[in-house]
Amino acid sequence: MYTNVNLAATLGALALIGTCLLLIVLALGSVYFLIRRRSMPARLTFLAIALIAGIYLAAMLIFAFRSHEYLLSRGEEKYFCELDCHLAYSLTAVSETTSLGEGRDLITAAGVFRIVTIKTRFDETTIGPTRGDGLLYPNSRVVTISDANGKQYFPVPKAQTALEKSHAAGTAMTIPLRPGESYTTSLVFDLPAEFKAGTLLIQEGELTTRFVIGHENSLLHKKTRFRI
């Protein structure tokens, strides 16, 4: 199974929350000691803060160095680990066009519009025993295409609007699902005409994921991408 983490999502979340709470308590303690002019306890709390932060950073780097780059083919799935279930994403289709829309809404690509279709699937075999059939609201997603030199391209808002008006954009990636449900989403990128080979990356958009141990968005962690 290809995932966006190499540490269980529950453990990563608990480690982040626990560390943050501990650092807040120590920070409040250091402020208290400084106000009471107790220099030695204040120094010790500052030292404890530095030590805990250092250990946490070291843990992040250890899991980052143990991670691997993966390049998935058409139809292969990348799992996003939630706390008690998994969402699976796959690249199902890629098409090209030089323009989108009609009449006044016609938009012409600077290079070539590359339309990628992504399938989102709520894998019902990964839910927790007590979860039930409730809706899962996906976190925000960031989808980019990179060329061989690492240059990133993002979906083009105006072209995306034109695709939506033609009812060809599918379902937004933030729409909730129940176990076993799936849908597809099409996104438009304006790529250079000479663009030949590249990779597509789907990531979580929340800033907090950058501080979760073992998360793909964390410092120096390697990525799981799709070949396009």
Rosetta silent file (secondary structure, phi, psi, omega in degrees, C-alpha in Angstrom):
SEQUENCE: MYTNVNLAATLGALALIGTCLLLIVLALGSVYFLIRRRSMPARLTFLAIALIAGIYLAAMLIFAFRSHEYLLSRGEEKYFCELDCHLAYSLTAVSETTSLGEGRDLITAAGVFRIVTIKTRFDETTIGPTRGDGLLYPNSRVVTISDANGKQYFPVPKAQTALEKSHAAGTAMTIPLRPGESYTTSLVFDLPAEFKAGTLLIQEGELTTRFVIGHENSLLHKKTRFRI
SCORE:     score description
SCORE:     0.000 S_00000001
   1 L     0.000  125.710  176.542    0.000    0.000    0.000 S_00000001
   2 E   -90.997  125.916 -175.954    1.382    3.405   -1.019 S_00000001
   3 E  -129.880  171.077  177.877    0.488    6.062    1.553 S_00000001
   4 L   -91.971    8.193  177.938    1.177    9.705    2.380 S_00000001
   5 E  -140.433  156.419  169.521    2.720    8.711    5.736 S_00000001
   6 L  -123.843   22.060  167.409    5.251    6.200    7.010 S_00000001
   7 L  -139.216  139.752 -178.393    4.054    6.423   10.614 S_00000001
   8 L   -49.630  132.912 -175.566    0.467    5.622   11.607 S_00000001
   9 H   -56.962  -37.629  179.830   -1.611    8.792   11.295 S_00000001
  10 H   -62.719  -45.126 -179.872   -3.023    8.351   14.810 S_00000001
  11 H   -65.099  -41.693  178.695    0.444    8.139   16.349 S_00000001
  12 H   -61.723  -42.891 -179.958    1.669   11.142   14.366 S_00000001
  13 H   -66.508  -43.954  179.721   -1.314   13.253   15.439 S_00000001
  14 H   -64.034  -38.943  179.249   -1.012   12.230   19.085 S_00000001
  15 H   -63.901  -42.020  179.546    2.727   12.963   19.083 S_00000001
  16 H   -65.916  -47.276 -178.869    2.149   16.447   17.666 S_00000001
  17 H   -63.496  -46.003 -179.393   -0.695   17.283   20.072 S_00000001
  18 H   -62.745  -42.878  179.474    1.143   15.903   23.094 S_00000001
  19 H   -65.005  -42.341  179.436    4.370   17.717   22.250 S_00000001
  20 H   -62.539  -44.004  179.279    2.570   21.011   21.654 S_00000001
  21 H   -62.371  -42.769  179.879    0.717   20.762   24.975 S_00000001
  22 H   -63.653  -42.045  179.491    3.933   19.952   26.813 S_00000001
  23 H   -66.227  -36.464  178.198    5.763   22.880   25.197 S_00000001
  24 H   -65.170  -44.384  178.765    2.910   25.251   26.076 S_00000001
  25 H   -61.228  -44.680  179.107    2.996   24.143   29.725 S_00000001
  26 H   -65.472  -38.483  178.341    6.757   24.592   29.866 S_00000001
  27 H   -63.707  -42.938  177.595    6.537   27.997   28.180 S_00000001
  28 H   -63.930  -38.174  177.806    3.962   29.163   30.713 S_00000001
  29 H   -64.443  -39.836 -179.991    6.176   27.826   33.484 S_00000001
  30 H   -66.316  -37.797  176.607    9.191   29.730   32.178 S_00000001
  31 H   -63.001  -43.248  179.429    7.158   32.953   32.056 S_00000001
  32 H   -59.948  -46.687 -178.709    6.028   32.373   35.627 S_00000001
  33 H   -65.818  -35.494  177.943    9.593   31.806   36.840 S_00000001
  34 H   -66.714  -41.282  178.579   10.828   34.890   35.012 S_00000001
  35 H   -63.063  -39.564  179.455    8.111   37.031   36.603 S_00000001
  36 L   -82.419    4.880  178.538    9.046   35.648   40.037 S_00000001
  37 L    56.632   41.596  177.012   12.730   36.300   39.230 S_00000001
  38 L  -107.277   90.017 -169.840   13.681   32.672   39.749 S_00000001
  39 H   -67.211  -39.653 -177.061   16.454   32.377   37.218 S_00000001
  40 H   -65.231  -50.814  176.539   17.495   28.767   37.768 S_00000001
  41 H   -60.343  -34.874  178.583   14.042   27.183   37.253 S_00000001
  42 H   -63.295  -42.984  178.330   13.544   29.493   34.262 S_00000001
  43 H   -62.785  -40.238 -179.573   16.782   28.250   32.701 S_00000001
  44 H   -64.943  -39.972  178.563   15.768   24.649   33.306 S_00000001
  45 H   -67.715  -38.643  176.128   12.391   25.127   31.619 S_00000001
  46 H   -62.461  -41.015  178.506   14.062   26.793   28.638 S_00000001
  47 H   -63.741  -41.618  178.765   16.486   23.862   28.455 S_00000001
  48 H   -63.088  -40.301  177.902   13.582   21.397   28.620 S_00000001
  49 H   -61.233  -46.238 -179.811   11.803   23.250   25.786 S_00000001
  50 H   -63.984  -39.810 -178.379   14.915   23.114   23.620 S_00000001
  51 H   -66.205  -46.516 -178.525   15.481   19.427   24.426 S_00000001
  52 H   -65.360  -43.597  178.623   11.912   18.362   23.635 S_00000001
  53 H   -62.040  -39.261  179.095   11.829   20.416   20.428 S_00000001
  54 H   -65.679  -41.920  178.675   15.158   18.878   19.406 S_00000001
  55 H   -64.159  -41.153 -179.711   13.946   15.336   20.051 S_00000001
  56 H   -64.672  -44.174  178.320   10.768   15.993   18.064 S_00000001
  57 H   -62.724  -40.206  178.886   12.728   17.434   15.146 S_00000001
  58 H   -62.411  -40.579  178.209   15.100   14.458   15.240 S_00000001
  59 H   -63.484  -41.266  177.066   12.124   12.070   15.098 S_00000001
  60 H   -59.223  -45.168 -177.424   10.750   13.943   12.075 S_00000001
  61 H   -69.235  -35.465  178.605   14.090   13.677   10.292 S_00000001
  62 H   -61.413  -47.199  179.934   14.501    9.983   11.113 S_00000001
  63 H   -69.578  -31.725  176.921   11.158    9.138    9.506 S_00000001
  64 H   -65.914  -43.724 -179.224   11.932   11.470    6.598 S_00000001
  65 H   -69.535  -22.829  178.459   15.253    9.728    5.911 S_00000001
  66 L   -87.193   -5.622 -178.852   13.501    6.339    6.097 S_00000001
  67 L   -79.883  168.314 -177.452   10.931    7.387    3.497 S_00000001
  68 L  -135.571  151.658  172.611   11.131    6.539   -0.213 S_00000001
  69 L   -82.759  132.880  176.127   10.219    8.143   -3.514 S_00000001
  70 E  -127.031  142.077  176.939    7.500    6.261   -5.386 S_00000001
  71 E  -122.975  110.467 -173.741    6.256    6.828   -8.929 S_00000001
  72 E   -93.550  146.537  178.311    2.832    5.298   -9.537 S_00000001
  73 L   -88.933  171.388  179.022    1.398    4.285  -12.896 S_00000001
  74 L   -54.083  126.979  176.809   -2.084    4.994  -14.238 S_00000001
  75 L    94.302  -21.733  177.063   -4.681    3.362  -11.995 S_00000001
  76 L   -70.525  149.785 -172.688   -2.375    2.678   -9.023 S_00000001
  77 E  -108.241  142.018  172.120   -3.647    4.113   -5.750 S_00000001
  78 E  -113.108  123.054 -176.957   -2.071    6.396   -3.175 S_00000001
  79 E   -91.542  136.553  171.405   -3.738    6.189    0.229 S_00000001
  80 E  -104.784  117.235 -173.792   -4.264    9.175    2.487 S_00000001
  81 E   -83.363  116.632  170.852   -4.401    7.958    6.074 S_00000001
  82 L   -91.137 -175.088 -176.273   -7.121    9.488    8.215 S_00000001
  83 L   -70.920  -32.635 -177.829   -7.426    8.698   11.905 S_00000001
  84 L  -136.699   19.412 -179.049   -9.759    5.718   11.426 S_00000001
  85 L  -167.591  175.511 -178.370  -10.013    5.181    7.652 S_00000001
  86 E  -132.871  140.118  169.272   -8.265    5.681    4.311 S_00000001
  87 E  -105.564  133.215 -179.404   -9.007    7.603    1.133 S_00000001
  88 E  -107.967  132.497  179.927   -7.434    6.194   -2.030 S_00000001
  89 E  -118.685  140.447  176.841   -6.465    8.448   -4.949 S_00000001
  90 E  -144.666  151.496  175.535   -5.539    7.357   -8.456 S_00000001
  91 E   -91.363  118.005 -173.115   -4.859    9.030  -11.793 S_00000001
  92 E  -105.788  -25.165 -177.659   -7.372    7.604  -14.263 S_00000001
  93 E  -158.712  152.014  175.840   -7.082    9.736  -17.416 S_00000001
  94 E  -139.504  131.166  178.041   -5.060   12.514  -19.068 S_00000001
  95 E  -137.239  165.775 -178.078   -6.128   14.530  -22.111 S_00000001
  96 E  -129.924  149.693  172.841   -4.929   17.616  -23.982 S_00000001
  97 E  -158.128  159.620  179.202   -6.536   20.590  -25.694 S_00000001
  98 E   -99.115  -10.334 -179.613   -5.463   24.072  -26.738 S_00000001
  99 E  -151.542  158.025  178.137   -8.686   25.832  -25.730 S_00000001
 100 E  -139.489  150.018  178.315  -11.654   25.546  -23.393 S_00000001
 101 L    87.628  177.902 -179.611  -15.070   27.188  -23.347 S_00000001
 102 L  -137.983  155.124  175.600  -17.115   28.815  -26.070 S_00000001
 103 H    56.810 -129.158 -179.616  -17.804   32.329  -27.347 S_00000001
 104 H   -66.669  -21.078 -179.472  -16.859   35.002  -24.837 S_00000001
 105 H   -89.372    3.862 -178.670  -15.827   32.305  -22.381 S_00000001
 106 L   -65.800  130.172  178.965  -13.271   30.820  -24.784 S_00000001
 107 E  -124.143  129.813  179.795   -9.844   30.456  -23.159 S_00000001
 108 E  -106.695  137.125 -178.724   -6.721   29.617  -25.127 S_00000001
 109 E   -72.630  145.558  172.548   -3.733   27.957  -23.503 S_00000001
 110 E   -68.508  -33.857  175.026   -0.361   29.657  -23.431 S_00000001
 111 E  -122.357  -96.637  176.219    1.031   26.198  -24.167 S_00000001
 112 E  -139.062  132.799  173.720   -1.270   23.186  -23.958 S_00000001
 113 E   -74.833  122.685  174.066   -4.073   22.523  -21.490 S_00000001
 114 E  -106.811  118.052 -178.738   -3.436   19.173  -19.817 S_00000001
 115 E  -102.976  117.983 -179.981   -6.604   17.843  -18.163 S_00000001
 116 E  -108.974  138.517  179.665   -5.988   15.191  -15.519 S_00000001
 117 E  -111.980  124.978 -175.380   -8.767   13.099  -14.011 S_00000001
 118 E  -116.328  132.652  177.050   -8.321   11.876  -10.440 S_00000001
 119 E   -98.586  131.321  174.097  -10.437    9.252   -8.724 S_00000001
 120 E  -109.279  126.303 -176.900  -11.157    9.555   -4.996 S_00000001
 121 E  -132.067  128.483  176.371  -12.287    6.334   -3.297 S_00000001
 122 E   -88.362  104.254 -177.332  -13.283    5.765    0.332 S_00000001
 123 E   -73.664  107.915 -176.094  -11.874    2.305    1.000 S_00000001
 124 H   -70.093  -14.072  179.580  -14.483    0.652    3.209 S_00000001
 125 H   -81.184   -4.707 -176.319  -12.046   -2.080    4.246 S_00000001
 126 H  -108.064    3.639 -177.261   -9.921    0.428    6.184 S_00000001
 127 L   -76.555  154.012  176.762  -12.510    1.885    8.556 S_00000001
 128 L   -69.829  158.396 -175.729  -12.277    1.394   12.305 S_00000001
 129 L   -64.005  -21.943 -177.607  -14.610   -1.155   13.962 S_00000001
 130 L  -110.383    8.235 -173.624  -16.691    1.553   15.652 S_00000001
 131 L   -71.585  -43.179 -177.989  -16.729    4.164   12.903 S_00000001
 132 L    84.375 -160.061 -172.372  -19.994    3.277   11.198 S_00000001
 133 L  -105.940   20.371 -176.338  -21.295    4.630    7.889 S_00000001
 134 L   -67.953  160.660  179.437  -20.886    8.350    8.583 S_00000001
 135 L   -68.441  144.476  171.895  -19.613   10.854    6.058 S_00000001
 136 E  -110.538  123.546  178.410  -15.897   11.550    5.779 S_00000001
 137 L   -96.513  108.447 -178.697  -14.997   15.134    4.894 S_00000001
 138 L   -61.764  146.586  171.017  -11.622   15.109    3.099 S_00000001
 139 L   -68.317  166.469  178.999   -9.025   17.648    4.087 S_00000001
 140 L   -63.374  148.042 -179.557   -8.035   20.209    1.483 S_00000001
 141 E  -119.730  145.095  173.476   -5.840   18.874   -1.318 S_00000001
 142 E  -117.357  121.419 -178.228   -3.059   20.537   -3.298 S_00000001
 143 E  -116.357  125.812 -179.857   -2.458   19.047   -6.750 S_00000001
 144 E  -134.431  156.851  171.396    0.612   20.008   -8.782 S_00000001
 145 E  -116.290  136.256  179.524    2.471   18.817  -11.863 S_00000001
 146 E  -120.509  142.954  175.691    6.275   18.946  -11.952 S_00000001
 147 L   -89.621 -174.815 -176.008    8.589   18.725  -14.939 S_00000001
 148 L   -63.892  -22.843 -179.919   11.945   16.944  -15.084 S_00000001
 149 L   -93.417    1.911  178.361   13.662   19.994  -13.570 S_00000001
 150 L    89.637    2.081  178.235   11.294   20.186  -10.611 S_00000001
 151 L   -69.149  133.169 -176.118    9.326   23.228  -11.809 S_00000001
 152 E   -99.127  145.163  175.569    5.794   23.115  -10.432 S_00000001
 153 E  -126.298  138.182 -179.246    2.554   23.924  -12.236 S_00000001
 154 L  -111.249  158.457  175.486   -0.790   24.517  -10.535 S_00000001
 155 L   -55.555  145.433 -178.064   -4.335   24.237  -11.920 S_00000001
 156 L   -92.739  115.748 -174.820   -5.402   27.340  -13.873 S_00000001
 157 H   -55.131  -46.982 -177.705   -8.455   28.978  -12.189 S_00000001
 158 H   -64.891  -41.042  178.441   -9.978   30.475  -15.370 S_00000001
 159 H   -67.541  -36.082  178.648   -9.541   27.253  -17.316 S_00000001
 160 H   -64.866  -40.398  177.463  -10.960   25.301  -14.384 S_00000001
 161 H   -62.162  -41.559  178.145  -14.041   27.563  -14.376 S_00000001
 162 H   -62.722  -39.270  179.025  -14.519   26.939  -18.101 S_00000001
 163 H   -66.546  -39.545  178.958  -14.312   23.197  -17.509 S_00000001
 164 H   -65.446  -38.374  179.124  -16.877   23.429  -14.715 S_00000001
 165 H   -64.950  -27.355  178.431  -19.276   25.391  -16.935 S_00000001
 166 L   -87.120    3.393  179.560  -19.094   22.589  -19.473 S_00000001
 167 L    61.006   32.042 -179.676  -19.985   20.106  -16.689 S_00000001
 168 L  -112.714    5.548 -175.752  -16.780   18.171  -17.362 S_00000001
 169 L   -85.978  -13.366 -179.366  -14.964   18.931  -14.098 S_00000001
 170 E    76.952 -145.711 -175.470  -16.594   16.148  -12.105 S_00000001
 171 L  -106.152  137.116  178.467  -16.869   16.385   -8.323 S_00000001
 172 L   -61.005  145.125 -174.466  -14.777   18.689   -6.127 S_00000001
 173 L   -72.537   -4.964  178.656  -12.152   16.820   -4.094 S_00000001
 174 L   -99.507    0.555 -179.948  -13.530   18.212   -0.812 S_00000001
 175 L   -70.660  133.180 -176.981  -16.996   16.637   -1.191 S_00000001
 176 L   -69.122  156.504  179.169  -17.645   14.114    1.620 S_00000001
 177 E  -132.989  157.328  169.181  -17.996   10.380    1.001 S_00000001
 178 L  -102.418  160.525  179.469  -19.387    7.364    2.797 S_00000001
 179 L   -51.742  130.315  179.661  -17.478    4.070    2.989 S_00000001
 180 L    92.429  -13.184 -178.694  -17.348    2.437   -0.434 S_00000001
 181 L   -84.170  159.937  177.728  -18.219    5.598   -2.372 S_00000001
 182 E  -153.873  163.774  173.209  -16.031    7.231   -5.019 S_00000001
 183 E  -158.178  168.683  178.753  -16.010   10.068   -7.540 S_00000001
 184 E  -118.246  151.363  179.609  -13.731   11.629  -10.129 S_00000001
 185 E  -132.594  132.711  176.766  -12.343   15.160  -10.404 S_00000001
 186 E  -109.308  133.197 -179.111  -10.800   16.773  -13.488 S_00000001
 187 E  -123.770  146.114 -175.539   -8.212   19.554  -13.130 S_00000001
 188 E  -111.018  128.834  176.029   -6.730   21.777  -15.842 S_00000001
 189 E  -120.697  141.729  175.660   -3.053   22.699  -16.116 S_00000001
 190 E  -101.799  103.398 -174.913   -1.491   25.003  -18.693 S_00000001
 191 E  -108.375  154.107  177.426    1.808   23.351  -19.575 S_00000001
 192 L   -57.329  147.988 -178.891    4.484   24.385  -22.089 S_00000001
 193 L   -59.569  -30.840 -177.930    3.981   22.991  -25.578 S_00000001
 194 L   -86.171    1.995 -178.864    7.327   21.175  -25.310 S_00000001
 195 L   -64.533  122.447 -176.286    6.322   19.529  -21.997 S_00000001
 196 L  -112.593  -60.190 -176.779    6.797   15.788  -22.500 S_00000001
 197 L  -119.398  145.999  179.092    7.213   13.878  -19.245 S_00000001
 198 L  -166.002  179.594  179.265    6.231   14.880  -15.779 S_00000001
 199 E  -130.725  150.866  177.945    4.768   13.772  -12.478 S_00000001
 200 E  -110.936  135.774 -179.211    1.595   14.655  -10.603 S_00000001
 201 E  -123.578  128.208  173.741    1.582   15.115   -6.844 S_00000001
 202 E  -109.781  124.193 -178.964   -1.483   15.106   -4.588 S_00000001
 203 E  -131.533  161.030  170.854   -0.836   16.464   -1.087 S_00000001
 204 E   -74.048  145.986 -176.015   -2.775   17.557    1.963 S_00000001
 205 L   -95.111  -10.137 -175.750   -3.193   21.315    2.128 S_00000001
 206 L   -72.370  133.980 -179.456   -3.230   21.859    5.903 S_00000001
 207 H   -60.863  -35.199 -176.344   -0.197   23.691    7.293 S_00000001
 208 H   -60.922  -25.353 -178.366   -0.173   21.515   10.433 S_00000001
 209 H   -65.345  -19.233  178.524    0.758   18.448    8.379 S_00000001
 210 H   -69.337  -14.267 -176.747    4.224   19.926    7.902 S_00000001
 211 H  -112.949   11.769  179.589    4.870   19.281   11.598 S_00000001
 212 L   -94.077  127.901  179.472    3.551   15.707   11.822 S_00000001
 213 L   -60.993  130.347  176.360    6.173   12.990   12.243 S_00000001
 214 L    82.068    0.588 -179.452    6.230   10.656    9.248 S_00000001
 215 E   -83.687  145.168 -178.802    3.935   12.811    7.124 S_00000001
 216 L   -58.247  -29.109 -179.079    4.747   13.336    3.457 S_00000001
 217 L   -82.699   -6.763 -176.796    4.550   17.120    3.951 S_00000001
 218 L   -74.527  167.499 -174.591    7.134   17.145    6.751 S_00000001
 219 L   -55.611  123.418  174.292   10.704   18.368    6.356 S_00000001
 220 L    66.865    6.966  179.581   12.759   16.368    3.805 S_00000001
 221 L   -72.132  137.393 -178.843   10.155   13.593    3.582 S_00000001
 222 L   -78.304  162.037 -169.705   10.072   11.904    0.177 S_00000001
 223 L  -113.782  156.179  170.529    6.923   11.881   -1.970 S_00000001
 224 E  -108.356  115.106 -173.755    4.632    9.428   -3.720 S_00000001
 225 E  -117.588  169.925  177.202    3.832   10.808   -7.181 S_00000001
 226 E  -113.110  137.849  174.382    1.937    9.738  -10.282 S_00000001
 227 E   -77.518  132.396  178.637    3.437    9.343  -13.736 S_00000001
 228 L  -117.125    0.000    0.000    1.531   11.354  -16.365 S_00000001
